[in-house]
């Protein structure tokens, strides 16, 4: 299962690098989401499913589906253990109160919403039938309310409301109570850090209550289109919530998507969307354990953790939840030990050490590449063994499809020597679903004015990323491009140093075409590379070249 990760190599507080609030220490990238998995026909049907909520014991999954007793009914699927598949789903018969929002920690209270406000249904024991929903009293129901999300300790209730004095049409509010038997207090607006002039709705809380997920409409700045899921975190209960960040295209699409529940162990997220009609999915929440960004988890990462032992250093705070608990200790070391010596990053590696022939072999997989125009093998002329000499006229190498940059993070690096302004080292052909298109997928090139390293990945519609590092000076340079699909940023590297990074979000422009090495995607005159290229590597996650 591929993971969409944030580059540890950059301590920029973007993507899931949870920006700190006024009372929280700076946070680094510390977790990511794996690829969402459709829950299949036991849960999903030809109709549109939504709003999945997992019970605390992980054995009940509630969701809504149209039809039955009302417009959207509550359905449930059971399983015998967390390792078993979900059983056939059943309609709970709760009439028209069809949008399940959350379940209390003891599994005995369900929070729902309907056109007339927020409701609760109860049961005397797990497995017993649910009661008819009862409308909650003021001060909870006061205007139009949606999405009641109960905290793990059952003492905070987050919901969206149109009540007067808000910032937008729907704002997120929180109401608190001292004990489970006390009435709910006056709701408080979460303020402009969370709420905007658009619509925000609470969608889920992490099992420690320190991460709030919420959905927002497309008019919130930084969204990917449609309804997106965002997240914010706090250092402790009662502390200020941090600046929200978009979960990125591993969870969000240009359509409507929402993360609506997190498992009690913090390892799985549940949501809906990603397909038409909408389906329910689950995605793993993964700790980032490659602390130094070298692509392998080893003793060097252990040393970094031990250096910050018994501190709140969030880069190493990966347990018991993937986002940590605010303290580096034995729980974090246990998580790290589970991942020691993992090295799954390399998906293509052309050493270019051949001495003859028309094929450049991929030592990491099955992506052997074809030579065109007659580039010349230089067995003794490379930076690491041999290299290919390109004449700048019509020499290039073509590969099969390696990846679609709109769907996953990746890193690419190569050694190069020579070249001239405007010439291209690596590009990707413009093919999506068999159709020729015009997305910008020139990965690595020298800018036409000065010969500085730049990328046109995702251009258009996004602007190119240009560095100040000259690479056409006739010396060997190790050049690299990193794209982080979670943070929605591109990074450029020259000789192991980061030389450029996006200042705004970039993403969503993909291609199903293979690569051209030594030429632009158009094969236009003037783009062919003149010089030596050696040792091209492509990794399936952001790593420092």
Secondary structure, DSSP 8 states (H G I E B T S, - for coil): --EE---TT-----TTS----TTS------EEEE--EE--TTT--SS-EEEEEE-TTS-EEEEEEEETTEEEEEEEEE-SSTTS-----EE---TT--EEEEE-TTS-EEEEEETTEEEEEE-SSTTS-----EE--TTTSSSSEEEEEE-TTS-EEEEEE--TT-SSSSEEEEEE-SSTTS-----EE--TTT--SS-EEEEEE-TTS-EEEEEE-TTSTT--SSSEEEEEE-SSTTS-----EE--TTT--SS--EEEEE-TTS-EEEEEESSSS-EEEEEEEEE---TT-SSS-SHHHHHHHHHTTTS--GGG---SSTT--SS-SHHHHHHHHHTTT----EEEEE----SSSSEE-BSSSS--EEEES--EEETTSSSSS-EEEEESSS-EEE------TTTS-EEEEEEEEE--TT-EEEEE--EETTEE-----EEEEE-TTT-EEEE-TTTTTS--EEEEEE--SSS-EEEEEEEETTTTEEEEEETTEEEEE-SS----------EEESS-TT--TT-S-EEEEEEEEEESS----
